[in-house]
């Protein structure tokens, strides 16, 4: 399957155009829109979300990954990286730093394929989608193998809010496995204690827990943590 991971958003034509391009070149492939509302142009948040969300996909999955505020500038190489049994396609701008860090093996190729049409603002449609289709058809992608190196020295765990789901629950970049359940977090001046589940605290109570993707998440039982705690992307967690 081809899995889409982008900051394109829920509105507008962009996801549809990507799906149409993939159908054009790889019509038999299943396309999964995993996440299209990565915080806009926030490569760092995207890197932590990608590492958390991509781990359990089956062997052979191809990840189309575009969070690319530098699109059209030429400063970020377009790459394909193989991490054990998964392939990731997108810009080498830090988006793959965390997912590659936890991989046993990493191979990287710079994409040299040039489509007939290449918009300065939509490499996702014109470059990365056709490359994903080539990989799905097991065709060679024009490119050259290069040594892989992470773009940034970001920490293993990012003590910030990196994402809000539709309920207003706040995802952090902290792996829950690295956190003791006895830990009291401080967020926006509020002390937040641990609970295993929403049912473990009274309605209206804020708490933190391990979410289904293995990250520390802050929520309010039957409420909206984003609004009630006054949180935003990048809010510090201590």
Backbone torsions as a table, in degrees:
resi	resn	phi	psi	omega
1	UNK	NA	160.6	174.1
2	UNK	-111.4	125.4	-174.4
3	UNK	-111.3	127.0	-178.3
4	UNK	-94.8	132.1	179.4
5	UNK	-138.2	105.3	-171.0
6	UNK	-147.1	172.9	171.3
7	UNK	-110.1	25.4	-175.1
8	UNK	-68.1	-24.5	177.8
9	UNK	91.3	166.9	-178.3
10	UNK	-77.6	-26.1	-176.4
11	UNK	-101.7	163.6	178.1
12	UNK	90.6	174.9	-171.6
13	UNK	-89.4	-2.3	-162.5
14	UNK	-66.9	-46.6	178.6
15	UNK	-63.1	-40.9	178.0
16	UNK	-60.9	-39.5	179.3
17	UNK	-67.7	-37.7	176.2
18	UNK	-63.3	-47.4	-179.3
19	UNK	-62.1	-38.4	178.6
20	UNK	-64.9	-41.1	178.8
21	UNK	-65.3	-42.0	177.9
22	UNK	-64.5	-38.9	177.7
23	UNK	-65.3	-35.8	179.3
24	UNK	-62.4	-42.4	-172.9
25	UNK	-102.1	-19.5	179.2
26	UNK	-144.1	67.1	-171.1
27	UNK	-65.0	-19.4	-178.1
28	UNK	-89.4	-6.6	-176.4
29	UNK	-83.1	138.6	173.6
30	UNK	-79.8	134.2	-179.4
31	UNK	-114.7	125.3	-179.2
32	UNK	-113.4	121.7	175.2
33	UNK	-86.9	90.1	-174.6
34	UNK	-70.0	-51.2	-178.4
35	UNK	-152.9	122.5	179.0
36	UNK	-118.9	6.7	179.4
37	UNK	-125.5	41.0	164.4
38	UNK	-52.3	138.8	178.6
39	UNK	-47.8	127.9	-168.2
40	UNK	-54.8	127.0	175.6
41	UNK	62.0	15.8	-177.1
42	UNK	-99.9	88.2	-176.3
43	UNK	-64.4	-38.5	-178.5
44	UNK	-63.4	-49.2	177.2
45	UNK	-59.0	-41.3	178.9
46	UNK	-60.6	-37.3	-179.1
47	UNK	-62.8	-42.5	179.8
48	UNK	-72.4	-37.5	177.9
49	UNK	-66.6	-41.7	180.0
50	UNK	-62.2	-42.7	179.4
51	UNK	-62.0	-37.8	-178.1
52	UNK	-75.1	-34.7	-170.5
53	UNK	-93.4	-17.0	-171.4
54	UNK	-94.4	-10.8	-166.7
55	UNK	-64.3	-35.1	-169.2
56	UNK	-97.3	11.4	178.9
57	UNK	-77.2	152.8	-174.3
58	UNK	-70.6	162.4	177.2
59	UNK	-52.4	136.2	177.2
60	UNK	91.5	-3.3	179.4
61	UNK	-63.8	138.6	177.4
62	UNK	-110.1	123.2	-178.8
63	UNK	-101.8	118.8	172.4
64	UNK	-89.8	110.5	-170.3
65	UNK	-123.7	111.4	-179.8
66	UNK	-135.2	106.2	163.2
67	UNK	-131.7	99.2	-160.4
68	UNK	-138.2	73.8	178.7
69	UNK	-64.2	-17.4	179.2
70	UNK	-95.6	15.5	-176.4
71	UNK	-55.1	135.1	178.2
72	UNK	88.2	-11.2	-177.2
73	UNK	-82.8	-23.4	-178.0
74	UNK	80.6	3.4	-175.9
75	UNK	-86.3	-17.5	-178.1
76	UNK	-113.1	118.7	-178.6
77	UNK	-63.4	138.2	168.6
78	UNK	-77.7	130.5	-173.3
79	UNK	-136.5	158.9	163.3
80	UNK	-116.4	128.1	173.1
81	UNK	-122.6	139.6	175.9
82	UNK	-105.5	120.5	176.6
83	UNK	-114.5	98.1	-174.9
84	UNK	55.9	-101.8	-174.6
85	UNK	-109.1	9.3	179.8
86	UNK	-116.4	148.5	175.1
87	UNK	-114.7	137.8	179.5
88	UNK	-124.7	132.2	-177.6
89	UNK	-123.5	130.8	178.6
90	UNK	163.5	-169.3	-179.2
91	UNK	-79.7	143.1	176.3
92	UNK	-85.7	75.1	-175.8
93	UNK	-124.4	15.1	-177.0
94	UNK	108.6	-13.9	-176.9
95	UNK	-61.6	-29.4	-177.8
96	UNK	-99.5	7.2	-174.7
97	UNK	-62.3	-45.0	-175.7
98	UNK	-77.8	-42.7	-177.3
99	UNK	-65.3	-33.0	178.0
100	UNK	-74.7	-30.5	-178.8
101	UNK	-62.1	-33.8	-176.0
102	UNK	-93.2	4.2	-177.4
103	UNK	-91.6	142.4	178.7
104	UNK	-69.2	-32.5	178.9
105	UNK	-136.8	147.9	178.7
106	UNK	-139.4	125.9	170.8
107	UNK	-125.5	143.7	-175.0
108	UNK	-135.7	140.4	174.4
109	UNK	-128.5	133.3	169.4
110	UNK	-77.6	128.9	178.8
111	UNK	-79.2	124.9	175.6
112	UNK	-110.1	-0.9	177.3
113	UNK	-59.4	133.5	177.1
114	UNK	-123.1	113.1	178.0
115	UNK	-70.7	162.9	177.6
116	UNK	-61.2	-40.8	178.5
117	UNK	-114.0	125.1	177.6
118	UNK	-137.3	99.6	177.5
119	UNK	-64.5	145.1	176.3
120	UNK	-70.1	-15.9	-174.6
121	UNK	-119.3	-1.0	-174.3
122	UNK	-140.9	61.9	177.1
123	UNK	-66.5	-23.9	177.5
124	UNK	-56.3	-49.2	-179.5
125	UNK	-72.4	-46.0	-167.5
126	UNK	-87.3	-26.2	-176.5
127	UNK	-114.9	-57.2	-171.4
128	UNK	-72.8	-35.4	178.2
129	UNK	-64.9	-48.2	176.4
130	UNK	-60.8	-35.4	177.5
131	UNK	-64.7	-43.6	176.8
132	UNK	-59.9	-39.0	178.4
133	UNK	-65.1	-41.0	175.9
134	UNK	-58.5	-45.8	179.9
135	UNK	-63.1	-40.1	179.6
136	UNK	-63.8	-34.4	178.6
137	UNK	-85.6	2.9	-179.3
138	UNK	59.5	38.7	175.0
139	UNK	-100.1	148.0	179.0
140	UNK	-67.3	137.8	177.5
141	UNK	-96.6	125.8	177.3
142	UNK	-55.6	123.3	-177.9
143	UNK	176.7	-177.5	178.2
144	UNK	-138.9	143.0	-179.1
145	UNK	-71.7	136.5	179.1
146	UNK	-133.2	159.3	176.1
147	UNK	-71.6	136.7	179.6
148	UNK	-89.1	135.1	171.4
149	UNK	-144.9	142.0	179.2
150	UNK	-66.9	148.3	-177.3
151	UNK	-79.5	-37.9	-176.3
152	UNK	-130.6	156.4	177.1
153	UNK	-96.4	57.1	179.7
154	UNK	-71.3	149.3	-178.5
155	UNK	-68.5	160.4	176.7
156	UNK	-60.4	-35.5	-179.2
157	UNK	-126.9	127.9	-177.8
158	UNK	-102.7	113.3	-175.6
159	UNK	-84.6	62.1	178.6
160	UNK	-144.7	162.3	170.1
161	UNK	-77.8	128.4	-177.1
162	UNK	-117.7	-10.5	-175.7
163	UNK	-166.4	146.6	170.7
164	UNK	-119.7	130.5	174.8
165	UNK	-84.4	-177.5	-174.0
166	UNK	-69.1	-14.7	176.9
167	UNK	-88.9	-6.4	-175.6
168	UNK	85.7	9.5	174.6
169	UNK	-71.8	143.3	-172.3
170	UNK	-106.1	116.1	176.1
171	UNK	-85.1	139.6	172.7
172	UNK	-106.7	170.6	175.2
173	UNK	-92.3	20.8	-178.4
174	UNK	-99.0	126.0	174.5
175	UNK	-72.0	128.9	-177.9
176	UNK	-62.0	-29.2	179.3
177	UNK	-63.6	-20.7	-179.9
178	UNK	-92.6	5.8	-173.4
179	UNK	-120.8	130.2	173.7
180	UNK	-75.5	138.0	-178.1
181	UNK	-68.0	-15.5	177.3
182	UNK	-78.9	-8.1	-176.3
183	UNK	-70.5	130.5	171.8
184	UNK	-98.4	121.4	179.9
185	UNK	-88.9	152.6	173.8
186	UNK	-119.2	119.3	-178.2
187	UNK	-135.3	125.1	179.9
188	UNK	52.9	38.3	178.0
189	UNK	77.5	4.6	-179.3
190	UNK	-109.2	140.2	174.9
191	UNK	-86.0	129.4	-175.2
192	UNK	-122.5	117.6	179.7
193	UNK	-95.9	165.4	-177.3
194	UNK	-83.0	146.6	166.6
195	UNK	-143.3	147.4	179.1
196	UNK	-70.3	-25.9	-174.4
197	UNK	-156.7	169.7	176.2
198	UNK	-62.1	-37.6	-177.7
199	UNK	-68.0	-12.5	-177.2
200	UNK	-81.7	-5.1	179.2
201	UNK	-132.0	155.3	179.0
202	UNK	-66.7	156.0	174.8
203	UNK	-54.5	139.6	-179.9
204	UNK	87.5	-3.1	-177.5
205	UNK	-93.7	134.4	175.9
206	UNK	-86.8	150.4	-178.9
207	UNK	-161.8	167.4	171.4
208	UNK	-120.1	154.6	-177.4
209	UNK	-157.5	168.8	174.1
210	UNK	-83.1	117.9	-178.8
211	UNK	-81.4	-180.0	-173.2
212	UNK	-69.1	-11.2	177.8
213	UNK	-103.7	7.3	175.5
214	UNK	85.5	10.7	179.4
215	UNK	-103.7	155.7	172.2
216	UNK	-70.9	126.9	-179.3
217	UNK	-125.9	142.8	-179.6
218	UNK	-111.7	129.6	-175.4
219	UNK	-140.8	168.3	171.2
220	UNK	-124.3	123.7	-179.2
221	UNK	-60.2	119.2	-179.1
222	UNK	60.9	29.1	177.9
223	UNK	-143.0	-173.1	-177.5
224	UNK	-118.6	105.9	-177.7
225	UNK	-60.7	-37.5	-178.6
226	UNK	-57.2	-46.5	-177.1
227	UNK	-81.0	-44.8	-172.4
228	UNK	-72.8	-27.6	178.4
229	UNK	-101.7	-4.3	179.6
230	UNK	66.0	43.5	-174.8
231	UNK	-93.3	157.5	173.9
232	UNK	-146.5	166.5	176.0
233	UNK	-58.8	129.6	-178.2
234	UNK	94.8	-5.7	176.5
235	UNK	-58.4	135.5	-175.6
236	UNK	-74.9	143.3	175.0
237	UNK	-119.2	125.9	179.1
238	UNK	-122.0	NA	NA
